[in-house]
Amino acid sequence: MTTLNDWFDKGLTRETYIEDMTTNKESLLAVYNQFNLTSKDKEWLATIKPKQLRAIILTADWCNDAMVNLPIFMKLAEEADIETRYLIRDENLELMDQYLTNGTARSIPIIIFINDAGEEVTKWGPRAPEVQGFADELRSSLPAKDDPGYEAAMNAFIQSMKSRFTSDKDLWQHIKTDLIQTLQQTL
């Protein structure tokens, strides 16, 4: 049986993950470069450094949720000294299928926090509740999948999400807050 330590060891470093990106690299880096933590955030994140947490991130370059969530998480991980490894979802379905959203969906990103013994201490993903609410509201206007206009509407939905994800700093704060609340569970 593959342990979480094994999965961690198999993962890509942050640098390699970003370097290998082909779809959302520029947008991910734009969010990363514009997002900042407050001094209060940094003070709190320093308190979890002794936990020596590590994180396994299930992700994919094409995913807009990963594009917005991961750069925010990267900033948190830097401050808290959380070592990270990235696994591409479709190449790691054995692990992904242990973290299905609502028991059925391979939604990403999923961030699995582990301790030095390789035991899961908590997990996060794929979205902060406020982001899920926004997505649900936007999705409610989509026509049925068998509607001739569905594909065009779905493409517009995806573009609208990406646009908001790369520009809405209030949304970024919701993501940060939800990630920090998840990290607080490790104390």
C-alpha positions in Angstrom: 0.0 0.0 0.0 1.3 3.4 -0.9 1.6 5.7 2.1 1.2 9.5 2.2 5.0 9.7 2.6 5.4 7.8 -0.6 3.0 10.1 -2.4 4.8 13.1 -1.0 8.2 11.7 -2.2 6.7 11.1 -5.7 5.4 14.7 -6.1 6.9 17.6 -8.0 8.5 20.6 -6.2 6.7 23.9 -6.5 9.3 25.1 -8.9 9.0 22.1 -11.2 5.2 22.2 -11.2 5.2 25.9 -12.2 7.9 25.4 -14.8 6.0 22.5 -16.4 2.7 24.5 -16.6 1.4 25.3 -20.1 -2.2 26.5 -19.6 -2.5 28.8 -16.5 1.1 29.6 -15.6 0.8 33.3 -16.3 -2.4 33.7 -14.4 -1.2 31.6 -11.5 2.0 33.8 -11.3 -0.1 37.0 -11.6 -2.2 36.0 -8.6 0.9 35.0 -6.7 2.7 38.3 -7.4 -0.4 40.4 -6.5 -1.5 38.5 -3.3 0.0 39.6 0.0 -0.3 38.3 3.5 -0.9 40.7 6.4 1.6 41.0 9.3 -1.1 39.3 11.5 -1.3 36.4 9.0 2.5 36.1 9.1 2.6 36.1 12.9 0.0 33.4 13.1 1.6 31.3 10.4 4.9 31.4 12.3 3.2 29.7 15.2 2.7 26.5 13.2 6.3 26.2 11.9 7.1 23.9 14.8 4.5 21.4 13.5 6.8 20.8 10.5 3.8 20.2 8.3 4.1 19.0 4.7 1.5 19.2 2.0 0.6 17.0 -0.9 -1.4 19.0 -3.6 -3.5 17.2 -6.1 -3.8 19.6 -9.1 -3.8 20.2 -12.8 -2.6 23.1 -14.9 -5.9 23.5 -16.8 -7.9 23.9 -13.6 -9.0 27.5 -12.8 -9.6 26.7 -9.2 -6.0 25.5 -8.9 -4.9 28.7 -10.7 -6.4 30.9 -8.0 -6.0 28.7 -4.9 -2.5 27.5 -5.2 -0.7 30.8 -5.4 -2.5 31.9 -2.2 -1.6 28.6 -0.6 2.0 29.0 -1.8 2.3 32.3 0.1 0.9 30.6 3.3 3.2 27.6 2.9 6.3 29.9 2.6 5.5 31.7 5.8 4.7 28.5 7.7 7.7 26.5 6.3 5.3 23.9 4.9 7.2 21.8 2.4 5.0 21.1 -0.6 4.8 18.5 -3.4 2.4 18.6 -6.4 0.8 15.6 -8.0 -1.1 15.9 -11.3 -4.6 14.6 -10.7 -5.0 12.4 -13.8 -1.6 10.8 -13.2 -2.4 9.9 -9.6 -6.0 8.7 -9.6 -5.3 6.1 -6.9 -4.7 8.9 -4.4 -7.3 11.3 -6.0 -10.0 8.7 -5.6 -9.4 8.8 -1.8 -10.3 12.5 -1.8 -13.4 12.7 -4.0 -15.7 15.7 -3.5 -19.1 14.6 -2.4 -17.9 11.0 -2.8 -18.1 11.3 -6.6 -16.2 14.2 -8.1 -12.4 14.4 -8.8 -12.5 18.2 -8.0 -9.2 19.9 -7.5 -7.1 21.3 -5.9 -7.0 19.1 -2.9 -4.3 19.9 -0.3 -3.5 17.1 2.1 -1.5 18.2 5.2 0.7 15.6 6.7 2.9 15.5 9.8 6.5 14.3 9.9 5.3 10.7 10.4 3.4 11.0 7.1 -0.1 11.0 8.8 -2.8 13.2 7.5 -3.6 15.9 9.9 -6.2 17.8 7.8 -7.1 18.5 4.2 -8.5 21.4 2.2 -10.2 21.8 -1.1 -11.3 22.2 -3.7 -12.9 25.6 -2.9 -13.6 28.0 -0.1 -17.3 28.2 0.7 -17.6 31.7 -0.7 -16.1 30.7 -4.0 -18.4 27.7 -4.1 -21.3 30.0 -3.6 -20.2 32.2 -6.4 -19.7 29.2 -8.7 -23.0 27.7 -7.8 -24.8 31.0 -8.5 -23.1 31.4 -11.9 -23.7 27.8 -12.8 -27.4 28.0 -12.0 -27.9 30.1 -15.1 -26.5 27.4 -17.4 -28.9 25.7 -19.7 -29.3 21.9 -19.5 -26.5 19.8 -20.9 -28.6 18.6 -23.8 -29.5 22.2 -24.8 -27.9 23.3 -28.1 -26.5 26.4 -26.3 -24.9 24.5 -23.4 -21.4 24.4 -24.8 -21.2 28.1 -25.6 -22.7 28.9 -22.2 -20.3 26.6 -20.4 -17.3 28.2 -22.2 -18.6 31.7 -21.1 -19.0 30.3 -17.5 -15.4 29.1 -17.5 -14.1 32.5 -18.8 -16.2 34.4 -16.3 -14.8 32.3 -13.5 -11.2 32.7 -14.7 -11.6 36.5 -15.1 -13.0 36.8 -11.5 -10.4 34.4 -10.1 -7.5 36.5 -11.5 -8.9 39.9 -10.4 -11.2 39.6 -7.4 -9.0 40.3 -4.4 -11.9 39.9 -2.0 -12.3 36.4 -3.3 -8.6 35.8 -2.6 -9.2 36.9 1.0 -12.0 34.4 1.4 -9.6 31.7 0.1 -6.8 32.8 2.5 -9.2 32.8 5.4 -10.6 29.3 4.6 -7.0 27.9 4.2 -5.9 29.5 7.6 -9.0 28.0 9.3 -8.1 24.6 8.0 -4.5 25.1 9.2 -5.9 26.1 12.7 -7.3 22.5 12.9 -3.7 21.3 13.1 -3.1 23.0 16.5 
